[in-house]
Amino acid sequence: MSLEGESGRPAPQERHLEVQRTARYYTLGSAADARDVWFVLHGYGQLARRFLRHFRPIAVPERLLIAPEALNRYYSEYEPGYHRPDAHVGATWMTREDRLHEITDYVRYLDQLYAEILAPPSFGNARRVLLGFSQGAATAARWAALGQAGFDRVILWGGFPPPELARGPALFRDAGLTVVFGRTDAYASAARVQAESAVLAAAGVTHRLCWFQGGHEIDADTLAELAAEP
């Protein structure tokens, strides 16, 4: 039976087709020496290459940093007509459009990357850390909760697990959870952060709430402190 729109004419029918994509990611450090492997997920409108610059201060020989890039890129500076050759390009992990398929796609992509990076036997005892910033925090939470990858630590920076993930002690399996916020974050008041933290605690999600003096940004000193923790 055909669907009809308001005009009485057949309405478009939504369909889906799985396709192969080429994903881009950047690394910092040597896999040969790594005993500490970090996956760092950028925020909305960022690109992995530029995001990875924030992590140069913690790039020591025994640490491998991997920055996957979201599959959806766009010109973030809107101007009528053609875009300038130097127009800024950003990426987003998802939007509200077709969101469930977007989530499925990026969880599958990140799982595949994880398996490829950690395939060598030398990584058997490496510590696995997942850090997501801003929109990347929600992406990291979904990956840790829904994907096949396993982590020792999950750091959600400037964001909390998205509401559709059921809170409970097994949310991130055995990963230790740290939530990081700047005290002047424009996207989350201190009261809201405390309320979200209380919801996690009430649900049995063990976590540590870490504050720094700053806004919606990666703070170098706080990052260094987290990286130095055993």
C-alpha positions as CSV (number, residue, x, y, z in Angstrom):
1,M,0.0,0.0,0.0
2,S,1.5,3.3,-1.0
3,L,1.8,6.1,1.6
4,E,0.2,9.4,0.7
5,G,1.3,12.9,1.7
6,E,-0.9,15.9,2.4
7,S,-1.3,16.5,-1.4
8,G,-2.7,13.0,-1.9
9,R,0.4,12.1,-3.9
10,P,2.7,9.2,-2.7
11,A,5.0,10.2,0.1
12,P,8.7,9.3,0.1
13,Q,9.5,6.0,1.8
14,E,12.6,5.8,3.9
15,R,15.0,3.0,3.2
16,H,18.6,2.1,4.2
17,L,21.6,0.5,2.6
18,E,24.8,-0.5,4.3
19,V,27.9,0.8,2.5
20,Q,31.6,0.6,3.1
21,R,33.2,3.9,4.3
22,T,36.8,5.0,4.5
23,A,37.5,6.4,8.0
24,R,40.3,8.7,9.0
25,Y,42.3,8.6,12.3
26,Y,45.5,10.0,13.6
27,T,48.1,8.6,16.0
28,L,50.7,10.1,18.2
29,G,53.4,7.9,19.6
30,S,54.9,4.5,18.7
31,A,53.0,1.3,18.9
32,A,56.2,-0.6,19.5
33,D,56.8,1.0,22.9
34,A,53.2,1.5,24.0
35,R,52.1,0.3,27.4
36,D,49.4,2.9,27.7
37,V,46.9,3.2,24.8
38,W,44.5,6.1,24.7
39,F,41.6,6.6,22.3
40,V,40.5,10.2,22.3
41,L,37.3,11.3,20.6
42,H,36.9,14.9,19.5
43,G,33.9,17.2,20.0
44,Y,31.4,18.7,17.6
45,G,32.9,20.7,14.8
46,Q,36.4,19.5,15.4
47,L,38.8,17.4,13.4
48,A,41.0,14.6,14.8
49,R,44.3,16.1,13.7
50,R,43.7,19.4,15.5
51,F,42.1,17.8,18.5
52,L,45.2,15.6,19.0
53,R,47.3,18.6,19.6
54,H,45.8,19.0,23.0
55,F,47.5,15.7,23.9
56,R,51.0,16.4,22.9
57,P,52.0,17.2,26.5
58,I,51.2,13.7,27.6
59,A,52.8,12.0,24.6
60,V,55.5,10.0,26.3
61,P,57.3,7.1,24.6
62,E,55.3,4.4,26.4
63,R,51.9,6.0,25.5
64,L,50.1,5.6,22.1
65,L,47.4,8.2,21.4
66,I,44.7,7.4,18.8
67,A,42.3,10.1,17.6
68,P,39.5,8.7,15.4
69,E,37.6,11.2,13.3
70,A,33.9,11.3,12.9
71,L,32.5,10.1,9.6
72,N,30.5,13.2,8.9
73,R,32.4,16.3,7.8
74,Y,31.0,19.7,6.8
75,Y,32.0,23.3,6.2
76,S,31.4,25.0,9.6
77,E,31.6,28.5,8.2
78,Y,28.4,29.3,6.2
79,E,28.6,31.7,3.4
80,P,26.4,31.9,0.3
81,G,27.8,30.5,-2.8
82,Y,31.2,28.6,-3.0
83,H,33.2,28.0,0.1
84,R,36.6,29.7,0.3
85,P,39.6,27.3,-0.1
86,D,40.5,28.0,3.5
87,A,37.0,27.6,4.9
88,H,37.0,25.8,8.2
89,V,35.9,22.1,8.1
90,G,34.5,20.3,11.1
91,A,33.1,16.9,11.8
92,T,30.2,15.6,13.8
93,W,29.6,12.1,15.2
94,M,25.9,12.4,14.6
95,T,22.8,14.6,14.4
96,R,19.2,14.0,15.2
97,E,18.6,12.8,11.6
98,D,18.6,9.0,11.4
99,R,20.4,9.0,14.7
100,L,20.1,5.3,15.5
101,H,21.8,4.2,12.3
102,E,24.5,6.9,12.9
103,I,25.2,5.4,16.3
104,T,25.3,1.9,15.0
105,D,27.7,3.0,12.2
106,Y,30.2,4.8,14.5
107,V,30.2,2.1,17.1
108,R,31.0,-0.5,14.4
109,Y,33.7,1.8,13.0
110,L,35.3,2.4,16.4
111,D,35.2,-1.3,17.2
112,Q,36.9,-2.1,14.0
113,L,39.6,0.5,14.7
114,Y,40.1,-0.8,18.2
115,A,40.6,-4.4,16.9
116,E,43.1,-3.3,14.3
117,I,45.1,-1.1,16.7
118,L,45.3,-3.7,19.5
119,A,45.8,-6.7,17.3
120,P,49.5,-7.1,18.0
121,P,50.2,-9.5,20.9
122,S,52.5,-6.8,22.4
123,F,49.4,-4.9,23.5
124,G,48.2,-7.8,25.7
125,N,49.1,-6.0,28.9
126,A,48.6,-2.4,27.8
127,R,46.3,-0.2,29.7
128,R,43.3,0.9,27.6
129,V,41.9,4.4,28.2
130,L,39.0,6.1,26.4
131,L,38.5,9.8,26.6
132,G,35.7,11.7,24.9
133,F,35.3,15.5,24.9
134,S,31.9,17.3,24.5
135,Q,29.9,15.5,21.8
136,G,32.7,13.0,21.9
137,A,31.8,12.2,25.5
138,A,28.4,10.9,24.5
139,T,30.1,9.0,21.6
140,A,32.6,7.5,24.0
141,A,29.9,6.5,26.5
142,R,27.9,4.8,23.8
143,W,31.0,3.0,22.4
144,A,32.0,1.8,25.9
145,A,28.5,0.6,26.7
146,L,27.4,-0.8,23.4
147,G,30.5,-1.8,21.6
148,Q,32.8,-4.8,21.7
149,A,35.9,-2.9,22.9
150,G,37.0,-3.1,26.5
151,F,38.6,-0.3,28.5
152,D,40.3,0.1,31.9
153,R,39.4,3.8,32.2
154,V,36.7,5.9,30.6
155,I,37.1,9.7,30.9
156,L,34.0,11.8,29.9
157,W,35.2,15.4,29.5
158,G,32.5,18.1,29.3
159,G,29.7,15.6,29.0
160,F,27.7,12.8,30.6
161,P,26.4,9.5,29.3
162,P,23.5,10.2,27.0
163,P,20.0,9.6,28.5
164,E,19.1,6.5,26.5
165,L,21.9,4.5,28.1
166,A,20.5,2.7,31.2
167,R,22.3,3.7,34.3
168,G,23.6,0.8,36.4
169,P,26.7,-0.7,37.9
170,A,27.5,-2.5,34.7
171,L,27.2,0.6,32.4
172,F,30.9,0.5,31.4
173,R,31.5,-3.0,32.5
174,D,34.7,-2.9,34.6
175,A,36.1,0.4,33.4
176,G,36.8,3.1,36.0
177,L,34.8,6.3,35.2
178,T,36.1,9.9,35.6
179,V,33.8,12.8,34.7
180,V,35.6,16.1,34.1
181,F,34.1,19.6,33.9
182,G,35.3,23.2,33.9
183,R,33.8,25.3,36.6
184,T,32.8,28.0,34.0
185,D,31.6,25.5,31.3
186,A,29.0,27.5,29.2
187,Y,27.1,24.3,28.4
188,A,26.7,22.9,31.9
189,S,26.2,24.7,35.2
190,A,27.7,23.4,38.3
191,A,24.2,22.5,39.6
192,R,23.4,20.5,36.6
193,V,26.8,18.6,36.8
194,Q,26.2,17.8,40.4
195,A,22.6,16.6,39.6
196,E,23.9,14.3,36.8
197,S,26.6,13.0,39.1
198,A,24.0,12.2,41.8
199,V,21.9,10.3,39.2
200,L,24.9,8.2,38.4
201,A,25.7,7.6,42.0
202,A,22.1,6.6,42.8
203,A,22.2,4.1,40.0
204,G,25.3,2.5,41.3
205,V,27.7,3.9,38.7
206,T,30.9,4.4,40.6
207,H,32.7,7.5,39.3
208,R,34.9,10.4,40.2
209,L,33.9,14.0,39.5
210,C,36.9,16.2,38.6
211,W,36.7,20.0,38.4
212,F,39.2,22.5,36.9
213,Q,39.2,26.3,36.7
214,G,38.2,26.8,33.1
215,G,35.4,26.4,30.6
216,H,34.4,24.0,27.8
217,E,37.9,23.0,26.9
218,I,40.7,20.5,27.4
219,D,42.8,21.8,30.4
220,A,46.4,20.9,30.0
221,D,47.2,20.6,33.8
222,T,44.1,18.5,34.5
223,L,44.9,16.2,31.6
224,A,48.5,15.8,32.8
225,E,47.2,14.9,36.3
226,L,44.8,12.3,34.8
227,A,47.6,10.8,32.6
228,A,49.9,10.5,35.6
229,E,47.5,8.4,37.6
230,P,48.2,4.7,37.7
